[in-house]
Each structure stands twice: as C-alpha cells, then as structure tokens.
C-alpha cells in the first residue's frame, strides 16, 4: 500500500493559499502515489482530467500527504480468564 496521497484542492479565489485545506476547499480529489514526484504529477493529471475551471474565481492547490494510519493509543486490553 502506498504511504503517500496526491491531493488536488479547488479553492475559491478569495481564499488565501495558506487557508486552503481539505476543510475549506470547494472540491477535493485524492489518489494514492508511491513517490513524491509521482504524487505531484498525479495530482496535476487528476485536476486536468477532472476539467477544473480556470480563472480568478477558483485556483488549484496541489499537495502530497502521508496516508493516515491507526494510532496506537497505548490502552491495554484486559481479557477475562
């Protein structure tokens, strides 16, 4: 399984780039990637294939993220004997 994700965010033109995230984006496209270079190239290709509109009212932000995994909480499981 790939540890990286290609993420293409479509954000409103009025939103600052540092404020553009999965939570604030108008649309989010995500796909697995195996290397950082593949991640960037794949995100651009996804956006192009999706036919995202250009212009000043929207812009595209591309990011690579590490896939989230289950976090060990350190809680012990006790079983009845």
C-alpha positions as CSV (number, residue, x, y, z in Angstrom):
1,X,0.0,0.0,0.0
2,X,1.2,3.5,-0.8
3,X,2.1,5.8,2.0
4,X,1.6,9.0,0.0
5,X,-1.6,10.6,-1.2
6,X,-1.9,13.1,-4.1
7,X,-4.3,15.8,-3.1
8,X,-5.8,18.4,-5.5
9,X,-7.8,21.1,-3.8
10,X,-10.0,23.5,-5.7
11,X,-10.3,26.7,-3.7
12,X,-12.2,29.9,-4.0
13,X,-10.1,32.8,-5.5
14,X,-10.9,34.9,-2.4
15,X,-9.3,32.3,-0.1
16,X,-5.6,32.8,0.8
17,X,-3.4,29.9,-0.2
18,X,-2.4,29.2,3.4
19,X,-6.1,28.9,4.3
20,X,-6.9,26.4,1.5
21,X,-7.3,23.0,3.1
22,X,-9.4,19.9,2.7
23,X,-11.9,21.6,5.1
24,X,-12.1,24.9,3.1
25,X,-11.8,23.6,-0.5
26,X,-14.7,23.7,-2.9
27,X,-13.6,20.3,-4.2
28,X,-11.0,17.7,-3.2
29,X,-9.5,14.9,-5.4
30,X,-7.4,12.3,-3.7
31,X,-5.4,9.3,-5.1
32,X,-2.5,7.1,-3.9
33,X,1.1,7.8,-5.0
34,X,4.3,5.9,-4.5
35,X,6.9,8.6,-4.7
36,X,6.9,12.4,-4.1
37,X,7.4,13.1,-7.8
38,X,4.6,10.7,-8.7
39,X,2.5,12.5,-6.1
40,X,2.9,15.9,-7.7
41,X,2.5,14.7,-11.2
42,X,-0.6,12.6,-10.4
43,X,-2.4,15.4,-8.6
44,X,-1.9,17.7,-11.7
45,X,-3.1,15.0,-14.0
46,X,-6.2,14.3,-11.8
47,X,-7.1,18.0,-11.9
48,X,-6.6,18.2,-15.7
49,X,-8.7,15.1,-16.3
50,X,-11.5,16.4,-14.0
51,X,-11.7,19.6,-16.2
52,X,-11.4,22.0,-13.3
53,X,-12.3,25.5,-14.4
54,X,-9.6,28.2,-14.5
55,X,-9.9,31.9,-13.9
56,X,-9.7,34.2,-11.0
57,X,-12.7,32.8,-9.1
58,X,-11.0,29.5,-8.4
59,X,-7.5,28.1,-8.1
60,X,-5.9,24.8,-7.8
61,X,-3.6,23.8,-4.8
62,X,-1.7,20.6,-5.1
63,X,-0.3,18.8,-2.0
64,X,1.2,15.5,-1.1
65,X,0.2,14.0,2.2
66,X,1.2,10.9,4.2
67,X,-1.6,8.4,4.5
68,X,-3.1,8.3,8.0
69,X,-2.9,5.1,9.8
70,X,-4.4,3.8,13.1
71,X,-2.6,5.3,16.0
72,X,-1.7,3.0,18.9
73,X,-3.4,4.6,21.9
74,X,-1.3,2.6,24.4
75,X,-4.5,1.2,26.0
76,X,-4.2,-2.3,27.2
77,X,-6.9,-4.9,26.5
78,X,-7.8,-7.0,29.5
79,X,-9.4,-10.3,28.9
80,X,-11.5,-12.2,31.5
81,X,-10.0,-15.6,32.4
